[in-house]
């Protein structure tokens, strides 16, 4: 039986990992193997494969799998720009260029029609301009902010995904690395447990969410004020519930927070540290026959955070030589915020979107970036008029700000994990980004991107900065549906 063979493979993987306790990320891989082993047991009772193997049985088996891969390569450069001064966390004013890369292997297996297991392995390398410092809305979302982590592969996602049907009516769905079913109930509850990225499921936007084919800036690809739970690489462990109805959806996620700001280690004690995420999504047609999607987001983070006001007080009273928010961390502090996200189809080829974001800004920026308020608007357009239907042109504008305590902290010489010029002549950080992505062949595309950053790091004494980027993206998947055709031919 094929499922039995699959279980034997999983069991062997568990023993192999136990025999190699020093293997890289062995705990996460062991968890993946154990989940396959335990949760695939119910399928044994359902597997009816005969020795001959009929066409229908073969089709059912192969359609359970997902294997795909992608590579994203970005080169960025900026010319010399004016700066009255620079600090430890400044974007360097001299001309520079950097290249980043990120490769991902996506795998999945449908254990039953309702239950699937997903595991992705990733490798990230290269670096960002000035080690990804000095701009709150940094120019390359693929960059890992801690260059000391190295380039060894790591498990980025490993999760169980269960769909509870709540209606007999079904609808077609597009299979993808995060959801393998091609037909789903219209009303359903989806449950996910394991390692994931919070923004795999929250604050999604089809116009401004994909750094592989669309924008590249942190504050454009995601809501910059959404300090979502994540480690340095952007992943965490969590439990997500998603309820889907015909015209609306709601989701809740409980996530692990890092032990320190921008840290790679996660705090597993939910009593003291966690991130709660809430979102409601509504589908309508504000413009007749032109779909509209509106999302309202809220989040509450509990962690060992520092207070900007306490750090400022410690400096002004002479207790500290410089303001240092890390000296005033306290377990159980709360950072909360809200977001609003809308996307609108304007014509068959033209879409627009917008985001608003706000967080309380009194406690230190902890997991994403140093943005307390943000507003953005953008659009994209397909290249059909110039006979390039696979191409896309996009543009977006975003303005970012920080709270009064946050700006005073930086003005007095304090350092965040992204910003710190040594002083601050405050002004809103404004970013204009535009890109053109050209489809080359199959899953290969190339793009050119331009970003103009005014007041980088909220500092009127520095910039503006012009960043030019070139991106090559490659992706492909194993066509398991083609295996079905071969089996049909064999049976004849």
Secondary structure, 3 states (H helix, E strand, C coil): CHHHHHHHHHHHHHHHHHHCCCCCCHHHHHHHHHHHHHHCHHHHHHCCCCCCCCHHHHHHHHCCEEEEEEEEEEEEEECCCCECCCCCCCCCCCCEEEEEEEEEEEEEEECCCCEEEEEEEEEEEECCHHHHCCCCCCCCCCCCCCHHHCCCCEEEEEEEEEEEECCCCEEECCCECCECCCEEECCEEEEEEEEECHHHCCCCCCCCCCCCCCCCCHHHHCCCCCCCCCCCCCCEEEEEEEEECCCEEEEEEEECEECCCCCCCEECCCCCCEEEEEEEEEEEEEECCEEEEEEEEEEEEEEEEEEHHHHHHHHHCCCCCCCCHHHHEEEEEEEEEEEEEEEEECCCCEEEEEEEEEECCCECCCCCCCCCEEEEEEEEEEEHHHCEEEEEEEEEEEEEECCHHHHHHHHCCCCCCCCCCCCCCECCEEEEEEEEEEEEECCEEEEEEEEEEECHHHECCECCEEEEEEEEEEEEECCHHHHHHHHHHHHC
